[in-house]
């Protein structure tokens, strides 16, 4: 039985897979890397996103951007779903900032891709997946728009749940303040390779560096400087683990003209030199493959 269904038209593509041993092997390959991915995983799945492993203890949604590494390590007992799409399918349109491809679920200062579903929401989410499956089983002229509508519902619902679970005190802030933190997060994602200081981002946001830091301090959030450096280190780890670039080339790519300074920064933040990290990561990967 073919569990892979997809829609494709004028560069727009969205696909849908039911998880099983074969489809998981396919998902863990190279093909889906350029796509934005949404996973629905019931209990007892193990999944690695970038360098963190997550275990589902309750049905959960995962929102994974095209630049993130994904590996499904262990299949649970119940059926999961994998959906992937490109920016032409969804993000080329003007959507609410939170629902877009760089919205909260895909890019946030907490680097949290997982949304654990409360019991009362599981049926709602499963129904959306069934509706999407239905659109593939009985295609109609309005298929594309219906699938896009279901996808948007899924993202809106998950965003609401995610905000309640992750934002804590931020939920009580005026929307203008929330937008400020979102803007900072988005700017870091855009500029982290070339802009490394709090002053750089304060300048773009039109505030003093101290004002920017104070906003984070007041709500006891991770400091802006740490958020910037953590994003740079995440990219460094991705390039060390998944590319053939040398440490020096990675330093240059991340905007450091002095590779020795980059080496010290990485060692200080990660607790290992870039070369050691690469060796250990590749060794661990090979052990897992055996």
TORLUM-251084 format. One record per residue: x negated, y negated, z of N, C-alpha, C in turn. Coordinates in pm, whole numbers, plus 50000, padded with zeros to 5 digits. Last residue first. Layout:
XYZXYZXYZ...
***
This chain:
474414988751301474005002851301475105011951354475244963051342475584969251214475294984251214474234955651587475684957151574476064964851448471544953651517471944963851615473444966551603471644931351349471274944451293471684955751386472334911751535473234914351423472944928251364470114911751700471414915251756472394918951648468244902251513468054915351576469384920451630469244876951461469194886751352469014900851405468924865551718470244866351656470254877151547466174867251763467104874251854468474876051788465224850751551464794864751565465804872751647466494826151613466754832951485466404847851495465374820551863466824821951850467154829851723462704817851795463124828951882464614831451871462854794551637462334807151580462774819151662463894774951819464654778851699464184792251641463444786352162462964779152043463814783451923466004782752411465134791252332464624783152213467834766252521467084774952613466184784752542469334747052398469754760952378469034770452474468184722152467469654723852469470064738552471465404726152447465974720052567467474722952580465174735752187464734744152300465354739252431466104713452043466794726352034466474735052155464124694452111465544691952140466334705152142461804706352010461924703652153463384701852194462444707051734462104719351807462314717551957462664679751679463844688351665463644701351743459984672651715461004666851804462264675351800458874687051505458444690151643459464684651743459944675251274460384688751312460004692451456460954644551218459874650751296460334664551344463244637351099462044636951015460844643251086466364650151111465174648151196463934648751109468734656550976468374642450994467174639751083469234682050915470024676251025469544662251062467364687650723468774687550683469664681050790465034687950877465244677250779466714676050741465544711451027465314698651096465584687051000465604730150821466814727650899466714714250971462944729450739463994725350644465304722250717461744739750972461404726250925462484720950830462764765450978463084756251089462834741851046463984774150646462984774350753463414764450862466954790850531466154778750548465144780550661468734810350482467324814250469466404802150487471504812750719470844807950596469394812550595472614821050958473294825050834472654819650707471104812851182471674826251177472144830651040470314786751126469304796751166469834810951148472774775051073471774775650966470674785750999474024777751325474634783651204473584785351095472264762951483472414777351507473034784251386472714737551374471364743351370471454758551388475384733951441475004734951299473624741151284475084732851719475944743251659475574745051512473494710051744472944723151781473774734651722475294690251666474064692151589473484706151616477164693151870477574695451731476354697751642475634686352092476194699852084476624703151941475134659152039474014668752036474534683152025477764648852065476994646951941475894657551930478364656252327479234660952217478474659952085476414642152469476394656852470477234662652357477254615952420475924620152374475824635352370479824615752546479684614352400478334619152348480284640752805479744627952760479574627452607483374656652864481974658052825481484644852768485504637653091485264645652971483764646952948486714622653295485804633653328485634643453211487964600153229488784612253223487954624853249485894581853257487144579653332487984592253338483994590353069483754591653213485034591253294485124582352830484944596652855484744599353005485004554852866486294561052833486244576152863482274550252902483194548453016484544555052991481244553752644480894563452749481874562552867482404530852522482664544352470482394554852578481244510552673482714512252672483084526252626478584513552602478984515852741480494518152752478604506352329478264520152369478714523452512481514486552247480144487452300479864501852340483334492851938483244490652083481784491152125483844501151675484034487051711484064484551861483314525451571484604524051640484864509751687480744521151474481814524151379483184521851442479434516851724479424506451620480564508751520479724541051847480364529351909480484518251805478064556051684479504558551679480294546951742475524545451746475964546651605477494547751596475364548652024475464535051967475954535351823474894575452052476214570252093476434556552031473064589251769473164582051896474594577351923472844600851519472544609251635472754602251770473794604851196473954595751311473874603851440473444625751018472694613250997472764603651115474944647351091473644649951027472794637351017477364637851188476374643051284475004645551222479554626351048478244619651045477134626151125481904641851069481514636150939480034632250937482064648351339482094659051239481594654051103482124622851450480974631651478480904642651373484644614751359483444607751312482184616151337486314631751503486284632751356485024626151300485854623051764485584636951728485434638351576486764596451743485374599251778484984613351734489464601151685488614594051588487134596751615490284613751921490354621051794489434614551691489964592652099489164604752117489144613251990491894575051985490494570951999489574583152012494264588852011493744586351876492274582451880494544586852288494374600052228493764598452088495044559552304493824565052364493504578752304497514558552175496404550552121495064555852175499204573252335498784579152207497614571452145498114572652679498884566952567498354572452434497704603952861497184591352807498094585952696498434628652936499124617453003498664603852951496744645552805498174645752767498944634152826494354643352936494524635752812495974635252767494414661553142494744647553172494954639253046494774687952918494874683953059495284669453077494224699652673493924685452691494064680552834494874727252649493474722752647493244708452692497644733152665496664742152726495284735752744498914712452528499314715252666498234723452737497654715252280497504702752357497844705052503498574740552199497144738252223496924725852310501294735652157500884745052261499424742452301501124717151943501834713552068501384722552183499774732651753499164720251803499804716151935501624752851698500364756351764499694743951823503624737451568503944745051689502664748051768502124727851347502744718551443503024725651575501394751951220500354742751270500934733151373503914762451153502974770251235501944761051299504904742750984505614745951109504684753051207503064745150773503114732650851503814735050985503744770350678502394767950729502384755450818506354765450589506134774850699504764772650763505744747350381506594743150493506404752350613504294763550209503634751850269504434746850391506274781450135505114786450209504414774850280507994763649998508464770750117507294775750201506414755549784506844745549883507334752250012506034780049647504894772249696505324762649808508714788549580507844796249669506734787749730510644779449413510274770449523509314777149621511124800449244510484788449186510014778849296510124829749431511154821049373510444808649320509364863749521508964850149481510094842749409509594884349746510644880149651510374865849607507194887749881507924899749836509004896349734506434862249948505584869849855506334881849799508424855550126508234847050007507374854249903508014874350327509224875050244509104866950117505744864050445505664876950377506844878550282506944841550557505904839750455505744852650374508624854150740509204845750633508194843850520506744865850908507674874450832508304866850715505574843051014504764852250933505654861450849507804833351154507204825251046506374834250955508154853551344509214851151244508674842951126505914850351502506044862651422507084860951313506594825551618505414826651531505504839151443508904832551765508934821551668507804823051567507944852351936508954855851835509024845351726506154837052096505664848052013506664851451902507124818452272506784813652138506384825052043507524830152518508724824952449508424820452307504884836452602505834846952561506984841652477502464813852458503364817552568504394827752515499504822552286500934819552274501694823352402496474805552275497184816952333498674813652337494544794952029495784790752094496504803252144491154787151962492164797052001493364790452068488984771051913489814774751797491024783451833487484745052058488334756252098489274759951985485824722252089485414733752007486174746452046486514699152209486404710752297485904723152223486894680052023485684678652104485484690652197487934696151717488204689251842486964689351930489324707851444488174699551479488504691851606491574722751411490394726351332489144718651371493504712251575493244726651581491944730451513493594684351513493134689251643492734703951643492614682151162493424679251279492874686051403491594685150919490644680651021491404676651147493784692950777492694702550789491614698050886496624679650970495754680950853494624690950880498024674351188498444686351116497514689050996497204650551288497034662251373497294675251298497924631951086496504634751116496314647651195500414642450860500104636850990498694641251028499244642850521499954648750635499644640750759499164639450194499064630950312499924637150421497494667250029498644658750058498384650050179495344682650043495274671949944496444662349965495774703750211495224691350267495114679950169496934726250068497614719350178497094705350206495654734449834497004739449865497694730649968493184722549841494114718749733495534723249765491894735550043492374721950068493334717249960493084769950056492104759450028492734745650047493684796050300494104786650194493004776350170494804826150456493714817150416494224808050305495774846650725496194837850617495014828650583496404877250868495344867950828495854859750710497844893751151497964887851016496824877950993498144925951321497814911851312497934906951168499854950751504499514945051374499244930051381498324965251801499454959951722498944952851597495854971951908496804982851877497944978051788493074954151751493974957651862494954968451818489774958351631491204957351601492014961551725486874939151671487644950751714489124948351689485704917451537484854927951593485624940651629485774896951274486704904451358485964916851406484094867151241483914881651238484964887951329483174836551092484234844851149483884859551135481824804151105481564818451087482644826351158483054774650939482834782751059482634797551024483794758650734482354759050764482044767850884486554759750717485774766250611484284767150643487944766851046487644758350931486674765250836490544783851192489104784351162488834776451035492554791251453492464782151338490984779751311494424817551584493084811851568493064803351441496834826551826496534821151693495124815551694497784856152007497094843251994496914839451849499254876452257499224872352116498694858052102496774881752515498164878952479498144875052331494214885852520494944892952626496444890752608491624887752293493024883852312493664892452421488444874552333489264886652344490694882252368485814859752148487104858152217487814871652219482484848052143483414859252123484664856852208480624824151961481414827552080482364838952048479394813251747478564821451836479294825051965481804814651512480484808851532479714817851628483794837551662483864825451581482614817351615484734870851684483634861351704483814849651607487144889851859486814881851741485674872351776489104917251939487864910151969487454902751844492404923452059491494921051946490244914152000494264926752267493134936052253492344934952123497454914752137496504918152243495394927552194497554899551801498154903951927497064907752029496644872451609496124884751667496864888051796496644855151321497554858651431497104872151483494604830051182494744843951222495784845251333493824810650912494704811251029494954825951060491214792150751491824804850789492704803450914490014778250453490524775550587491344787750626487284792850260488694789550287488934785550433484724801850214485034788050176486454783550214484814829350316484074818750385484484804650343485904851150190486834841550251486144829650318483744867250091484714861050001485504849650065481964881250253481614867650212482774860050147483564900550517482614898450408482464883750373485614902950693484284901050750483204899150644487704909150522487684895850586486294892750642487054936050463487064925950356486944911850414487444947750710486124948650647485974938050538490164942450736489214936350831487804936650773491274958250537491354943650521490394936650617490694984250640490154979650510490154964450499492064985050889490624987750881490004982250753494254956550882494014970850901492524972850880496494929450878495224934950925495264950150939497784916350581498104923550705496814930450750497094885050434496724899150452497254904350585497504860350196498084866250317497674880850323496534828350055496654842850056497044848050193496724801249837496984806149973497174821149964495454775549631495504789849664495814791949811495264754749349495834756849483495904771849511494474752549085493434751649190493954754049331497074759348964496384746348951495394743749066497894785049189498374776549079497624763349080498664813849369497604805849307498174798049190499224833649653499794824049559498644815849502498894868749742498454854849736499224846849631498434896549958499314889149867498804874849860497464927650055496924914450020497854907749918498224952950094498634943550199498134929350169499364978449905498584966149896499084956049999499165012050000500005000050000499124987550000
***
